[in-house]
Amino acid sequence: MEKKKAWVWFKGGLNGGSWVSGFIASNDDLQPGVLIEKADFVSCRVPEWRVSFDQPEHKKKSPEIPNNPTWKYI
């Protein structure tokens, strides 16, 4: 399981969503999504569409969000 630096999309509130840096992301083929970790954040699994391994060009531009999206895996 390789760990990489990643940006994660958060949907936000009234100000809209944004990409947040400082996460370490890893993926194993046994569970869905990507495990995201950060010292001041509770580790969890999120869908791949919420994670970028490259710095986004625009921090407020959302990724392509699927219809009826899953935001977090339990």
N, C-alpha and C positions, 0 to 999 in steps of 0.2 A: 504494500500500500504506500504509494508515493504522496508526500505532503508538499503542497505548493502554496505560495502567497496568492491571495484571492481578494476580489472585491465582491460584495454581496448587495443585492438590491433589496431595499426596504420600502414598503409602500407608503410609509409616512402618514401624516394626518392632514391638517388643513393646508400645509405648505407643499403637499405632494410628496412623491417618493424621491429617493436618491441612492446612489451607490456609496457604500461605506467600505473603506479600506482597513487593512490591519488584520485580516482573517487568515488563518491557515486552513486549507481545504484538502480533504482526502476522500477517496472513493474506493470501496471494495465492491466486488461484483456480487456479494451475497445479499446486500441490502439496497433498497432503492435510494436514489438521490446522492447527495454529497454531504459528508460530515464537515461542519464548519466549527472552528474553534478560535477563541480569542480570550485573553486573560480576564477581561471585564464583561464577559458575555457567557451565558449558559450554552454549552455545546449542544448542537442539535443537527438533524439531517434536514436538508432542504432540497427541492427539485433543482435539477441541473440548470434550468433556465434562469434561476436567480443568482448564479455564480459566474463570474468572469475572471479569467486568469490574466487578462490584459487590462491595463488601466483604461476605463471608459473615456471616450473623447469628450462627452458631456455628462457631468455627474448627475444631472437632473433628467436626462433622457432615459426612459424606461426600456427594458428589453422587450421583446415581443412576448406578451403575456397571453397564455392560452385561455380559451373559454373555460369557465368554471375551474380556475386554477387551484391546485393544492399549493399552499404556501409553506407548509412545514409537515414533516412526517412525524408521527408519534413514536 
